[in-house]
Amino acid sequence: MTLTELTKRLEPPNKQFDGYLILNDGNATWTLSFVQGQLLYASDQLHAVRRWDRILKQYFPNWNWQDETTQPIDPQSWQTDLLDQGIQQQKLSLIRAKLLIRKVAQECLFELSNCLYLQTDWQPRSLSLSRACRSIALSNWEVKMTLSQVKTMQQQWQAAEVERLSPTLSPTLKNTTSAQFLPISRQYLNGDLTLWDVADQSKKSVTELAQSLLPFVDKGILEFQTIPDVSLPADPAVVPSTATVQVPNAVTVSASTPRVVSSPQVTSPLLRVREPVKIDARQPNSQTTSINQTTPIKGKATIACIDDSPVLAHTLKKILVSAGYDVLIIQEPMRGFTQLIEHQPSLILLDLMLPNADGYSVCKFLRDTPIFEKTPIIILTGQNKPIDRARARLAGATEFLVKPPQPEHLIQMIEKHLKTD
């Protein structure tokens, strides 16, 4: 299935839709939860609990959710209920919870993109979630950004020539006598962890991991097998309906194994790479996003500059740093949104002419994101016509500034809006 087709499948019936999108490829099922037409969570049938627990620990290692879950949870919505519970109990911050949702969605959407066909079923349902929990749902723009990353993931996976594998499979040591040259520790090869799990624990990308292990499959040292999901807490009130899938049979991947690896009961359509899914904003992608920070003068704020021009970015940085501001440079908004969420700039300078994006659309997207709903956004552009200013206002821009900006004028405008804010 092409990403264009998948994107169409993800469009809710209306902008206020609450409920679920159920997708099925004939072998597995995915459930996507929507609130007010926006994606709140994505869950797969095969490893719903395993994925939840793994990614939750990455972003919230101190929340022992299995022991601290006290309220009965709906079998169909247990993940969103736990998100809501964690937010209300202040166990989860809104920013990192949003990053968690994006990573889960990215993995699930990658899986879905590799299905040959999908049956879809929209199921309206009133979801009793707090306003704070609803605010972390992914906007349409964020979903598009995620799908763009999924496309990159597919290309990398195919380039590594590991398409016959699936990240949901478990690498298992088959022949211990020749295991001394394995690229990873034996502790990851006991048949209890999927490639997703091993990649996170060993700090490798899934593509790199799969590519390094595949030669050992052809040599008969390793095999890949399907494994069941992990269990939820014993409380009968917390049992997901998707946890009934049984995957008892091992599937050996050999040199002659076809492209899609499957068991007699479950066909896994996944393939996947995790390298571009490094959402930790403290380790940005050096090819697309650079964060230049200096120690700000006490009382000053962080200013984000979204502009693909290195020359203008350098000019803006020089002006702002000299005024005592901390500067966040983002050259590609689709890949830099994570940095915006992590750093929460006090003001955003936004160029209209951006690669793979329309500045007006980026501005509107930021305005539709609760975190940036009231953040001052100053549009930078070489176009200074009344219609351009009108479009900027409609998109939610606070101010409109012709570039290259005069240093004094720029600083005055920033200070004006920061004081107002």
N, C-alpha and C positions, 0 to 999 in steps of 0.2 A: 504494500500500500504506500502510495506517495505521501509526502508530508502535506501536500496541498489537499489531498483527499482527507487525511486525518484532521487537518485544521477545520475543514467543513463539518466533520462529524462532531467536533467539539463545540460548535456554536449552539448555545442553549435556545430553547423555543422563544424566550423573551428575556429582556434585560433584568427582570425581577424574579427570575426562576429560582426557586428553592427546591432541592431534591437531588436525585441521583441520575447519572448517565451510566447505564450498564452496557458494557461492550463485551462481545463474545465472538471468538474465532472458531467455535466448534469444539475446542478442546479446553480452553481456559477462559476465565472471566475477570474483567477489571471493573471496578466500581469507582466512579469519579463523583465526588460530592460538590455540589454547587450551592452558593448562597448569593442571592441577588444577582444571578447571572455570572458569578465569578467562581473560579475553581478554588476550593478550599482544601481538598485532599484527594489523592489518588491511591487506590489500593488494588493489589493484584490477588488472585486466588491462590497462587502457589506458595508464596512466602510473605504473606501480609504482616504477620507478627515479627518475623525475622528482620524484615526491612525496617519496620517501625522501630524496633529495639536498637538496631545497629545505628541508624541515622540519629535517633534521639540521643543516644549516648555521645555522639560526636558534638552535638550542639549544647546538650544539657547533661553533662556527665554526673552532676551531683543529684539529679532527680531519680530516685529509686522508685519509678512509677509502679512497679509490680507490687511493692510492699505498701505504698502509700495510697493506692487506689481503693477508696472506701465506698463509693457510690455505685449502685447498679448501673450497668451500661447496656445500651441498646445493641443487640448483636450486629445490626447493619451499620451502625454509626459509632462504633466504639473508639475509633481513632479521633474523630472530631470531638467526641465527648471528652476524651482524655485531654485533647488540646485545650478545650474550654475550661476544664477543671484545673489544669496546670496554670493557665493564665490567671484565672480567678484567685487561685491560691498563691500567686506570685512566684510560682516555680519556673515559669517560662516567661522570658521577655518577648515582647511583640516582634522586635526586629529579628532575633535569632529564630523565633518560631516561623517567621515568614521564610527565612533561608532554609529551614528544615523542609517546609512544604515544597519549595522550589526543587530541592534535590530529590525528594521522593517523586515528585511529578516528572522530573527529567528522566529518571530511571524507568518509570512506568510508560511514559510516552515513547521512550526508545523501544521498549518491548512492543508496544502497540504498532509502531511504525514498521515493524518487521513482520506483521501479520499479512497474509495474502488477501484476506477479506475480513470484514467485521460486521456483525449484526449489532445494531444500536437500539437502545430502549430508554427513553426519557421517562423517569418516574417522579412526578411531583410529590413533594412531601414537606410539611412544615417542620423546619429544624429549630429546635429550642436551644439556641446558642446566644451567648452574650454579645453585646455590640463590639466589645474588644476582640473577641474571637472572630467575628465576621470581618473585622477590619484587616485581618491578615490574609484574606483570600487573594489569589492572584488575579490581577486585572487582565483584560484581553491582551494588552500590550506585553505584559509579563509572560503570558502564555506563548505569544509569538516569539519573544526572546528565547524562551526555553526551547521551543521547536527549532529555532535557528541553531542552538547549541546541539540539539539532537542530530541535526543534519551533519554537523561537524563530527559528532561521535560516529555516525555511520561511515563517513568517509575514512576516518582513521581506522576503524575496525576492518573495513574492506581492504585498505592499503596494507594492513598487517597480515592479510590473508588468513584470518582465523574465523571466517564466516561459518564454518561447520560447527563451531562451538557456540555455547550460550552462557552468559554470565550467571545464570541460575543453576548451572551444573556445579558439582562438587569435585575438585581434583583430588584423587585418591591414590596413594602409593600402592602400586601393584607388585613391584619387584624391589625388595629392600637391598638386595645385594649390589645393585648398581646405582644406588641413590646418593652417592657421595658428591656427585657433581650437579645436583639440583640447584636451581637459581634461588630457591627459598627454603626456609627451614622445614623439617619434616613435621613440625607441630601444626602446620597449615594443611597437611595432606592426609588427615585421618578420616576423611569422609564426613566431617561434621560441618564444614564451612563451604559456602558457595564461592564462586569467583568474586562476586561482589564483596563478600565478607573478607576474603583473603586480601583483596586489593586494599581495602580500608585498613586492615590490621597491619599489613606489611608496608603501607605507605607507598604503594605502586599504583599506576593506572591499570585499569582492567585490560586495556589493549596490550600494554607492555607485559603484564603478567601472563595473559593467554598466549602471547607470541613466544614467550620464553619457555612455557611449559609444553607447548604442542610437540616439539621434537621428541620429548620424552614419552609422549603417547605413542608415537610411531615406533619407538624403540621397545615398547612393551613395558616400560618402567612405571608409567602412570596410566590411569584411566579416569574418565569423567562419568559421574553418575548423578541421577536425580536423587534429591533428598527431601524429606518432608519438612513442613514448617515446624518452628519451635512452638511450645505450648504457652498459652496465656496463664495468668494466675488461676489457681484451682477454684476460685469463687465461681459457681455456676452462673452467676449473673454477668460474668464477663467471658462469654464464649462467642467468637465471631462466626457468622454463618459460613464464611469461606474457609474455615479451618478444618473442614471435613474432607478435604482432598487427600487421598491416600496415594503416595508415590513409593511403593515398596520395592520396586524392581530397579536394579542398577542398569545403566546403559553404558556400555563400553564404547569409547570413541577411538577408532583406529584410523590408520592412514586411508582406508577405503570408506570411512563413514561418510554418508552424504551430508549435504549442506545443513539441513535441519535435523537436529538431534532430538529424538523423542523417546518416550517410554510407551508401553502398551496402553497406559491410561491417560497420560498428560503429554501433550506436545508443547514444548516451550518454543515460542517464536522469537526469543530474544537473541541478541548478539550484543555486545555492548562494550564500550570503552568509558572510562571514567576520568580521563585526563582533563577534559575541559569542564568537568563538573566540580572543580576545586572551588567551592564557594566561600572559603575562608577569605574574607576581604583583606586580611593582613598579608596575604601572599598573592598579589595580583598577577594577572597574565602579562608578562613583560612585553609581549608582542602587540597587545591591543590596548592596554591601560597602564599608565604610569602615574604613580602617586608621588608628588614632590611635596614634602612637608618640611617646614622649619619650625623652630620653637617660637610660638607667637608671643607678642607682647601681652602682658597680663591684661585681661579684660577684652582682648580682641577675639575674633571668631574665625571659623573655618569657612573659606569661600571655595565652592566647586566651580571649575571652569570646564564646560563641556564643549570642546572644539577640536576638530581633527587637524588643524593647522599647527605644526610645531613652532612656527615663527610667532603666530599670535599667542599661542599658549605660553611661550617664553616671555613675551612682552607683558602679558597679563600677570604672570608669576612675579616678574621683576617689580611691577607697580605695586602689587598687593603685599609682597614680602617687605618691601621698603616701608609700607604703611603698618607693618606689624601683624599682618594676617597670616594664618596658616592656609596653605593652598593645596587643593586637590585637583589634579589635572586628569581629565577623562577624555580620551580621544575617540572612543567608540562607545556610545551610550548603551547599545545592546549588551555589551560585555561588561560595562562599567557600573550597571545599576546596583550590583551587590556592594560596590564600594560606597555608593551614595547612601545606601541603607545603613551600612556599618558606621560611617563617619557622621551622618546626619548634619550636613553643612548648614550654616546659618543663612546662607544666601547662595543662589545658583546663577552663574553667568552661562547663557545658552546660545550657541551659534545656530543659525537657521539652516545652514548648508552643512549637512553631516553625511557620512558614508552609511548607506543602508538604512537611512532614517530621514524623516522629515522633521525639522525642528519644531514646527507647530504641533505635530503629533506627539513628539517627545514632551513638549510643554503640557499638553492636555493630559498625557499619561501621568506625568508627575502630579498634576493637580488632582487626578482621580485616585492617587495613592494617599491614603490617610496621613502617612508620615510627612508628606510634603504638601499637604493641602494648604497650609498657611505660610510656607517658606517663600520668601521673596524670590522671584525669577526675573532676571533682566535679560531680555533678548538682545543679542549682538548680531548685526547684519549690515551688509553693504547696501541694502535696499531701503530707501527712506521715503516711500510713497505712502499716502494716506491709507491705501488699501492694505499695505503691509502692516501698518500700525493697528488697523482694525482687526486683521486676522490674529495678530499677536494678542490683542485684548480678549478676543473670543476664545483663544486657546488657554487663557488664564495667566498671561504674562503680567508682571507687576509694572515693568518699565520697558522701554524700547530705546536702545542705544546704537548709534551708527558707529561702525568700526572703520579704521582703528580708533579706539576711544582716547580722548585726552585724559591723561593721568588725573589731573585735579578734578575734572568733571566726573570721572568714574568713581573716585574715592568719595566725593561728596554725595553721589547718588547712593552708594553702598551704605555710608554712614546714616543717611536719611532713613533708609528702609530698615536698617538694623535698630535704630532708635525707636522707630514706629513699631517694629515687631516686638 
